[in-house]
């Protein structure tokens, strides 16, 4: 058995690789991944029974400990193969040259992932919006990338560097509730008090509307439009609804339309007043001939008129 473990597989100068060293290195790597996985699962189970703030902190500790154990196991595996630390430094220097030549993006994402984990600017469960307009819930944070799940249940891996270099909106960073602004308009001459009361009543019928003293719905008159009096409904919604902005907007617009129709308030379509001026000039032999000017005012109502 010992003779089989001493079989030489590779000999370069003073370095000799034997089957025993190779098997020992593989065992160290396997043991490293097993131990790292067990530690990670243990920390995850502990986080499930803690407050959300503590759970997010444990998630960060979990990722850092996991990668630390992997690196430690890799170094141990190389040591079993016979590599000395001073030789590893030389290898690291060579890798540094390679990084400088073509691995900048990988290192950038790696460092960005560490920054995200330490800063806690993004946490698992946060609902975020990227500068590109992409919106979704954070499912997993890795060193190289972050997994986001959109409202359409599409999983997208985003390089970590995008969260550091670009603008990022975290809808649930400090608080998990948010106020939505729903614009709408009514015809000129409508009773503004009636409009306000009808819309507030409509907002109260939507199940995820918050109505406590600090987060009451409110209706603002925002301006005079070309065809309508413009209003905005400001309404706070619960944490579950925050992660479904399209559905939230649809539900409130739907409820507002029903409430205004029930109250007899007209929701106008675009309309313009078009004034046409034509001149009819009579040319004759009589010097007394005069030009007659006719002004006509035509009011056209059409959704597509300009």
RODREN-861148 format. One record per residue (C-alpha): residue number from 1; residue in three letters; z, y, x. Coordinates in pm, whole numbers, padded with zeros to 5 digits, always signed. Example, Ala and Ser with C-alpha at 12.3 -4.5 7.8 and 13.67 -1.06 7.14 Angstrom:
BEGIN
+-----+-----+--------+--------+--------+
!   k !   r !      w !      v !      u !
+-----+-----+--------+--------+--------+
!   1 ! Ala ! +00780 ! -00450 ! +01230 !
!   2 ! Ser ! +00714 ! -00106 ! +01367 !
+-----+-----+--------+--------+--------+
REM end
This chain:
BEGIN
+-----+-----+--------+--------+--------+
!   k !   r !      w !      v !      u !
+-----+-----+--------+--------+--------+
!   1 ! Unk ! +00000 ! +00000 ! +00000 !
!   2 ! Unk ! +00091 ! +00239 ! +00282 !
!   3 ! Unk ! -00238 ! +00164 ! +00454 !
!   4 ! Unk ! -00425 ! +00266 ! +00140 !
!   5 ! Unk ! -00237 ! +00595 ! +00121 !
!   6 ! Unk ! -00320 ! +00671 ! +00484 !
!   7 ! Unk ! -00696 ! +00649 ! +00440 !
!   8 ! Unk ! -00861 ! +00958 ! +00589 !
!   9 ! Unk ! -01083 ! +01140 ! +00341 !
!  10 ! Unk ! -01162 ! +01453 ! +00541 !
!  11 ! Unk ! -01108 ! +01560 ! +00900 !
!  12 ! Unk ! -01188 ! +01914 ! +01016 !
!  13 ! Unk ! -01053 ! +02002 ! +01359 !
!  14 ! Unk ! -00680 ! +01945 ! +01353 !
!  15 ! Unk ! -00669 ! +01914 ! +00976 !
!  16 ! Unk ! -00675 ! +01569 ! +00818 !
!  17 ! Unk ! -00681 ! +01499 ! +00445 !
!  18 ! Unk ! -00550 ! +01160 ! +00340 !
!  19 ! Unk ! -00550 ! +00985 ! +00004 !
!  20 ! Unk ! -00171 ! +01008 ! -00010 !
!  21 ! Unk ! -00176 ! +01387 ! +00037 !
!  22 ! Unk ! -00448 ! +01426 ! -00225 !
!  23 ! Unk ! -00260 ! +01216 ! -00479 !
!  24 ! Unk ! +00063 ! +01405 ! -00409 !
!  25 ! Unk ! -00118 ! +01736 ! -00460 !
!  26 ! Unk ! -00260 ! +01617 ! -00793 !
!  27 ! Unk ! +00086 ! +01502 ! -00905 !
!  28 ! Unk ! +00232 ! +01844 ! -00816 !
!  29 ! Unk ! -00039 ! +02019 ! -01019 !
!  30 ! Unk ! +00012 ! +01792 ! -01320 !
!  31 ! Unk ! +00388 ! +01833 ! -01300 !
!  32 ! Unk ! +00345 ! +02210 ! -01276 !
!  33 ! Unk ! +00137 ! +02231 ! -01594 !
!  34 ! Unk ! +00374 ! +01997 ! -01779 !
!  35 ! Unk ! +00682 ! +02193 ! -01679 !
!  36 ! Unk ! +00513 ! +02527 ! -01755 !
!  37 ! Unk ! +00408 ! +02403 ! -02098 !
!  38 ! Unk ! +00756 ! +02271 ! -02178 !
!  39 ! Unk ! +00919 ! +02598 ! -02073 !
!  40 ! Unk ! +00664 ! +02795 ! -02276 !
!  41 ! Unk ! +00722 ! +02586 ! -02587 !
!  42 ! Unk ! +01101 ! +02615 ! -02548 !
!  43 ! Unk ! +01082 ! +02995 ! -02527 !
!  44 ! Unk ! +00844 ! +03001 ! -02826 !
!  45 ! Unk ! +01086 ! +02794 ! -03038 !
!  46 ! Unk ! +01370 ! +03028 ! -02945 !
!  47 ! Unk ! +01157 ! +03331 ! -03039 !
!  48 ! Unk ! +01085 ! +03190 ! -03386 !
!  49 ! Unk ! +01454 ! +03218 ! -03478 !
!  50 ! Unk ! +01506 ! +03570 ! -03346 !
!  51 ! Unk ! +01443 ! +03920 ! -03477 !
!  52 ! Unk ! +01084 ! +04044 ! -03444 !
!  53 ! Unk ! +01177 ! +04287 ! -03163 !
!  54 ! Unk ! +01347 ! +04012 ! -02962 !
!  55 ! Unk ! +01059 ! +03775 ! -03041 !
!  56 ! Unk ! +00805 ! +04017 ! -02891 !
!  57 ! Unk ! +01018 ! +04052 ! -02578 !
!  58 ! Unk ! +01046 ! +03675 ! -02547 !
!  59 ! Unk ! +00669 ! +03647 ! -02584 !
!  60 ! Unk ! +00623 ! +03876 ! -02283 !
!  61 ! Unk ! +00879 ! +03677 ! -02083 !
!  62 ! Unk ! +00705 ! +03357 ! -02191 !
!  63 ! Unk ! +00363 ! +03464 ! -02060 !
!  64 ! Unk ! +00503 ! +03595 ! -01729 !
!  65 ! Unk ! +00712 ! +03281 ! -01666 !
!  66 ! Unk ! +00418 ! +03056 ! -01753 !
!  67 ! Unk ! +00180 ! +03219 ! -01508 !
!  68 ! Unk ! +00451 ! +03243 ! -01241 !
!  69 ! Unk ! +00511 ! +02867 ! -01262 !
!  70 ! Unk ! +00137 ! +02800 ! -01241 !
!  71 ! Unk ! +00103 ! +03013 ! -00927 !
!  72 ! Unk ! +00412 ! +02852 ! -00776 !
!  73 ! Unk ! +00274 ! +02506 ! -00848 !
!  74 ! Unk ! -00063 ! +02596 ! -00697 !
!  75 ! Unk ! +00106 ! +02708 ! -00376 !
!  76 ! Unk ! +00313 ! +02391 ! -00370 !
!  77 ! Unk ! +00001 ! +02179 ! -00422 !
!  78 ! Unk ! -00173 ! +02349 ! -00129 !
!  79 ! Unk ! +00136 ! +02297 ! +00086 !
!  80 ! Unk ! +00133 ! +01924 ! +00007 !
!  81 ! Unk ! -00230 ! +01912 ! +00119 !
!  82 ! Unk ! -00118 ! +02042 ! +00455 !
!  83 ! Unk ! -00205 ! +02411 ! +00426 !
!  84 ! Unk ! +00046 ! +02635 ! +00598 !
!  85 ! Unk ! +00147 ! +02974 ! +00466 !
!  86 ! Unk ! -00016 ! +03160 ! +00753 !
!  87 ! Unk ! -00342 ! +02983 ! +00675 !
!  88 ! Unk ! -00302 ! +03074 ! +00310 !
!  89 ! Unk ! -00278 ! +03437 ! +00414 !
!  90 ! Unk ! -00611 ! +03401 ! +00593 !
!  91 ! Unk ! -00762 ! +03243 ! +00283 !
!  92 ! Unk ! -00618 ! +03526 ! +00074 !
!  93 ! Unk ! -00784 ! +03779 ! +00304 !
!  94 ! Unk ! -01117 ! +03603 ! +00259 !
!  95 ! Unk ! -01066 ! +03607 ! -00116 !
!  96 ! Unk ! -00991 ! +03978 ! -00091 !
!  97 ! Unk ! -01335 ! +04034 ! +00058 !
!  98 ! Unk ! -01490 ! +03836 ! -00226 !
!  99 ! Unk ! -01294 ! +04041 ! -00477 !
! 100 ! Unk ! -01422 ! +04359 ! -00319 !
! 101 ! Unk ! -01780 ! +04233 ! -00339 !
! 102 ! Unk ! -01808 ! +04093 ! -00688 !
! 103 ! Unk ! -01483 ! +04017 ! -00869 !
! 104 ! Unk ! -01372 ! +04370 ! -00957 !
! 105 ! Unk ! -01398 ! +04315 ! -01333 !
! 106 ! Unk ! -01192 ! +03995 ! -01317 !
! 107 ! Unk ! -00916 ! +04162 ! -01117 !
! 108 ! Unk ! -00934 ! +04468 ! -01344 !
! 109 ! Unk ! -00881 ! +04252 ! -01653 !
! 110 ! Unk ! -00606 ! +04055 ! -01480 !
! 111 ! Unk ! -00411 ! +04369 ! -01383 !
! 112 ! Unk ! -00474 ! +04522 ! -01727 !
! 113 ! Unk ! -00330 ! +04208 ! -01889 !
! 114 ! Unk ! -00012 ! +04241 ! -01683 !
! 115 ! Unk ! +00018 ! +04610 ! -01780 !
! 116 ! Unk ! -00023 ! +04525 ! -02150 !
! 117 ! Unk ! +00248 ! +04259 ! -02131 !
! 118 ! Unk ! +00491 ! +04487 ! -01948 !
! 119 ! Unk ! +00425 ! +04806 ! -02148 !
! 120 ! Unk ! +00437 ! +04625 ! -02483 !
! 121 ! Unk ! +00186 ! +04874 ! -02622 !
! 122 ! Unk ! +00023 ! +04579 ! -02800 !
! 123 ! Unk ! +00218 ! +04289 ! -02948 !
! 124 ! Unk ! +00122 ! +03971 ! -03125 !
! 125 ! Unk ! +00091 ! +04053 ! -03495 !
! 126 ! Unk ! -00011 ! +04417 ! -03442 !
! 127 ! Unk ! -00308 ! +04551 ! -03637 !
! 128 ! Unk ! -00528 ! +04751 ! -03400 !
! 129 ! Unk ! -00851 ! +04950 ! -03406 !
! 130 ! Unk ! -01067 ! +04987 ! -03097 !
! 131 ! Unk ! -01279 ! +05286 ! -03003 !
! 132 ! Unk ! -01587 ! +05087 ! -03107 !
! 133 ! Unk ! -01451 ! +05061 ! -03463 !
! 134 ! Unk ! -01349 ! +04695 ! -03435 !
! 135 ! Unk ! -01033 ! +04623 ! -03633 !
! 136 ! Unk ! -00816 ! +04313 ! -03639 !
! 137 ! Unk ! -00478 ! +04149 ! -03590 !
! 138 ! Unk ! -00362 ! +04048 ! -03243 !
! 139 ! Unk ! -00323 ! +03671 ! -03228 !
! 140 ! Unk ! -00264 ! +03607 ! -02857 !
! 141 ! Unk ! -00231 ! +03814 ! -02540 !
! 142 ! Unk ! -00354 ! +03658 ! -02218 !
! 143 ! Unk ! -00390 ! +03804 ! -01871 !
! 144 ! Unk ! -00768 ! +03821 ! -01880 !
! 145 ! Unk ! -00830 ! +03883 ! -02250 !
! 146 ! Unk ! -00667 ! +03936 ! -02589 !
! 147 ! Unk ! -00752 ! +03737 ! -02901 !
! 148 ! Unk ! -00812 ! +03944 ! -03215 !
! 149 ! Unk ! -00874 ! +03809 ! -03565 !
! 150 ! Unk ! -01066 ! +04036 ! -03802 !
! 151 ! Unk ! -01026 ! +04063 ! -04178 !
! 152 ! Unk ! -01323 ! +03826 ! -04212 !
! 153 ! Unk ! -01128 ! +03561 ! -04016 !
! 154 ! Unk ! -01351 ! +03601 ! -03709 !
! 155 ! Unk ! -01178 ! +03545 ! -03374 !
! 156 ! Unk ! -01289 ! +03784 ! -03099 !
! 157 ! Unk ! -01183 ! +03782 ! -02734 !
! 158 ! Unk ! -01153 ! +04136 ! -02597 !
! 159 ! Unk ! -01126 ! +04194 ! -02218 !
! 160 ! Unk ! -00786 ! +04339 ! -02136 !
! 161 ! Unk ! -00939 ! +04635 ! -01950 !
! 162 ! Unk ! -01079 ! +04775 ! -02277 !
! 163 ! Unk ! -00725 ! +04836 ! -02404 !
! 164 ! Unk ! -00636 ! +05032 ! -02092 !
! 165 ! Unk ! -00952 ! +05237 ! -02031 !
! 166 ! Unk ! -01051 ! +05317 ! -02392 !
! 167 ! Unk ! -00887 ! +05476 ! -02694 !
! 168 ! Unk ! -00681 ! +05236 ! -02902 !
! 169 ! Unk ! -00523 ! +05285 ! -03245 !
! 170 ! Unk ! -00225 ! +05059 ! -03308 !
! 171 ! Unk ! -00151 ! +05082 ! -03679 !
! 172 ! Unk ! +00179 ! +04894 ! -03649 !
! 173 ! Unk ! +00316 ! +04996 ! -03309 !
! 174 ! Unk ! +00644 ! +05158 ! -03414 !
! 175 ! Unk ! +00642 ! +05111 ! -03794 !
! 176 ! Unk ! +00461 ! +04855 ! -04003 !
! 177 ! Unk ! +00390 ! +05081 ! -04301 !
! 178 ! Unk ! +00113 ! +05338 ! -04323 !
! 179 ! Unk ! -00015 ! +05609 ! -04555 !
! 180 ! Unk ! -00370 ! +05582 ! -04685 !
! 181 ! Unk ! -00568 ! +05887 ! -04800 !
! 182 ! Unk ! -00803 ! +05814 ! -05090 !
! 183 ! Unk ! -01044 ! +06102 ! -05169 !
! 184 ! Unk ! -01189 ! +06151 ! -05519 !
! 185 ! Unk ! -01342 ! +06425 ! -05730 !
! 186 ! Unk ! -01347 ! +06539 ! -06095 !
! 187 ! Unk ! -01573 ! +06770 ! -06289 !
! 188 ! Unk ! -01515 ! +07146 ! -06289 !
! 189 ! Unk ! -01302 ! +07253 ! -06584 !
! 190 ! Unk ! -01088 ! +06938 ! -06581 !
! 191 ! Unk ! -00716 ! +06970 ! -06646 !
! 192 ! Unk ! -00567 ! +06946 ! -06298 !
! 193 ! Unk ! -00221 ! +06848 ! -06421 !
! 194 ! Unk ! -00371 ! +06569 ! -06629 !
! 195 ! Unk ! -00571 ! +06451 ! -06326 !
! 196 ! Unk ! -00262 ! +06443 ! -06107 !
! 197 ! Unk ! -00049 ! +06255 ! -06358 !
! 198 ! Unk ! -00324 ! +06001 ! -06431 !
! 199 ! Unk ! -00385 ! +05926 ! -06063 !
! 200 ! Unk ! -00014 ! +05892 ! -05982 !
! 201 ! Unk ! +00019 ! +05653 ! -06274 !
! 202 ! Unk ! -00279 ! +05456 ! -06141 !
! 203 ! Unk ! -00126 ! +05437 ! -05792 !
! 204 ! Unk ! +00195 ! +05295 ! -05938 !
! 205 ! Unk ! +00002 ! +05005 ! -06090 !
! 206 ! Unk ! -00123 ! +04885 ! -05750 !
! 207 ! Unk ! +00132 ! +04621 ! -05638 !
! 208 ! Unk ! +00173 ! +04724 ! -05274 !
! 209 ! Unk ! +00244 ! +05093 ! -05340 !
! 210 ! Unk ! +00572 ! +05217 ! -05194 !
! 211 ! Unk ! +00761 ! +05453 ! -05424 !
! 212 ! Unk ! +01098 ! +05520 ! -05262 !
! 213 ! Unk ! +01220 ! +05875 ! -05208 !
! 214 ! Unk ! +01066 ! +05906 ! -04863 !
! 215 ! Unk ! +00734 ! +05740 ! -04941 !
! 216 ! Unk ! +00636 ! +05863 ! -05287 !
! 217 ! Unk ! +00263 ! +05887 ! -05370 !
! 218 ! Unk ! +00126 ! +06241 ! -05383 !
! 219 ! Unk ! -00196 ! +06405 ! -05501 !
! 220 ! Unk ! -00340 ! +06702 ! -05311 !
! 221 ! Unk ! -00619 ! +06930 ! -05427 !
! 222 ! Unk ! -00832 ! +06945 ! -05114 !
! 223 ! Unk ! -01111 ! +07188 ! -05205 !
! 224 ! Unk ! -01402 ! +07300 ! -05420 !
! 225 ! Unk ! -01701 ! +07072 ! -05379 !
! 226 ! Unk ! -02063 ! +07138 ! -05472 !
! 227 ! Unk ! -02025 ! +06944 ! -05796 !
! 228 ! Unk ! -01656 ! +06867 ! -05829 !
! 229 ! Unk ! -01298 ! +06963 ! -05775 !
! 230 ! Unk ! -01193 ! +06756 ! -05473 !
! 231 ! Unk ! -00857 ! +06576 ! -05459 !
! 232 ! Unk ! -00690 ! +06328 ! -05223 !
! 233 ! Unk ! -00437 ! +06061 ! -05311 !
! 234 ! Unk ! -00182 ! +06002 ! -05035 !
! 235 ! Unk ! -00007 ! +05669 ! -05080 !
! 236 ! Unk ! +00218 ! +05456 ! -04858 !
! 237 ! Unk ! +00159 ! +05080 ! -04863 !
! 238 ! Unk ! +00366 ! +04781 ! -04756 !
! 239 ! Unk ! +00315 ! +04601 ! -04420 !
! 240 ! Unk ! +00099 ! +04324 ! -04565 !
! 241 ! Unk ! -00151 ! +04571 ! -04711 !
! 242 ! Unk ! -00174 ! +04772 ! -04389 !
! 243 ! Unk ! -00375 ! +04489 ! -04234 !
! 244 ! Unk ! -00629 ! +04494 ! -04520 !
! 245 ! Unk ! -00762 ! +04854 ! -04523 !
! 246 ! Unk ! -01089 ! +04774 ! -04702 !
! 247 ! Unk ! -00912 ! +04590 ! -04984 !
! 248 ! Unk ! -00652 ! +04867 ! -05012 !
! 249 ! Unk ! -00915 ! +05140 ! -05046 !
! 250 ! Unk ! -01108 ! +04937 ! -05303 !
! 251 ! Unk ! -00800 ! +04870 ! -05517 !
! 252 ! Unk ! -00695 ! +05236 ! -05530 !
! 253 ! Unk ! -01045 ! +05365 ! -05602 !
! 254 ! Unk ! -01078 ! +05105 ! -05878 !
! 255 ! Unk ! -00744 ! +05206 ! -06031 !
! 256 ! Unk ! -00826 ! +05579 ! -06009 !
! 257 ! Unk ! -01159 ! +05532 ! -06184 !
! 258 ! Unk ! -00998 ! +05335 ! -06468 !
! 259 ! Unk ! -00719 ! +05591 ! -06509 !
! 260 ! Unk ! -00950 ! +05893 ! -06517 !
! 261 ! Unk ! -01183 ! +05729 ! -06769 !
! 262 ! Unk ! -00885 ! +05641 ! -06989 !
! 263 ! Unk ! -00761 ! +06001 ! -06969 !
! 264 ! Unk ! -01104 ! +06135 ! -07061 !
! 265 ! Unk ! -01158 ! +06308 ! -06727 !
! 266 ! Unk ! -01519 ! +06325 ! -06614 !
! 267 ! Unk ! -01613 ! +06201 ! -06268 !
! 268 ! Unk ! -01923 ! +06408 ! -06188 !
! 269 ! Unk ! -02244 ! +06320 ! -06013 !
! 270 ! Unk ! -02418 ! +06569 ! -05781 !
! 271 ! Unk ! -02595 ! +06854 ! -05963 !
! 272 ! Unk ! -02774 ! +07172 ! -05861 !
! 273 ! Unk ! -02885 ! +07493 ! -06031 !
! 274 ! Unk ! -03252 ! +07557 ! -05944 !
! 275 ! Unk ! -03389 ! +07908 ! -05999 !
! 276 ! Unk ! -03770 ! +07947 ! -05999 !
! 277 ! Unk ! -03931 ! +08293 ! -05984 !
! 278 ! Unk ! -04300 ! +08330 ! -06069 !
! 279 ! Unk ! -04511 ! +08651 ! -06072 !
! 280 ! Unk ! -04803 ! +08700 ! -06308 !
! 281 ! Unk ! -05012 ! +09000 ! -06197 !
! 282 ! Unk ! -05296 ! +09119 ! -06418 !
! 283 ! Unk ! -05598 ! +09258 ! -06231 !
! 284 ! Unk ! -05831 ! +09457 ! -06457 !
! 285 ! Unk ! -06042 ! +09770 ! -06475 !
! 286 ! Unk ! -05769 ! +09968 ! -06650 !
! 287 ! Unk ! -05566 ! +10172 ! -06402 !
! 288 ! Unk ! -05272 ! +10139 ! -06632 !
! 289 ! Unk ! -05258 ! +09761 ! -06572 !
! 290 ! Unk ! -04914 ! +09654 ! -06466 !
! 291 ! Unk ! -04772 ! +09335 ! -06317 !
! 292 ! Unk ! -04542 ! +09139 ! -06539 !
! 293 ! Unk ! -04262 ! +08943 ! -06368 !
! 294 ! Unk ! -04109 ! +08647 ! -06547 !
! 295 ! Unk ! -03780 ! +08496 ! -06429 !
! 296 ! Unk ! -03707 ! +08151 ! -06539 !
! 297 ! Unk ! -03381 ! +07962 ! -06480 !
! 298 ! Unk ! -03405 ! +07589 ! -06486 !
! 299 ! Unk ! -03094 ! +07379 ! -06457 !
! 300 ! Unk ! -03173 ! +07035 ! -06323 !
! 301 ! Unk ! -02921 ! +06758 ! -06316 !
! 302 ! Unk ! -03009 ! +06462 ! -06103 !
! 303 ! Unk ! -02810 ! +06238 ! -05867 !
! 304 ! Unk ! -03089 ! +06267 ! -05610 !
! 305 ! Unk ! -03167 ! +06642 ! -05636 !
! 306 ! Unk ! -03092 ! +06865 ! -05337 !
+-----+-----+--------+--------+--------+
REM end
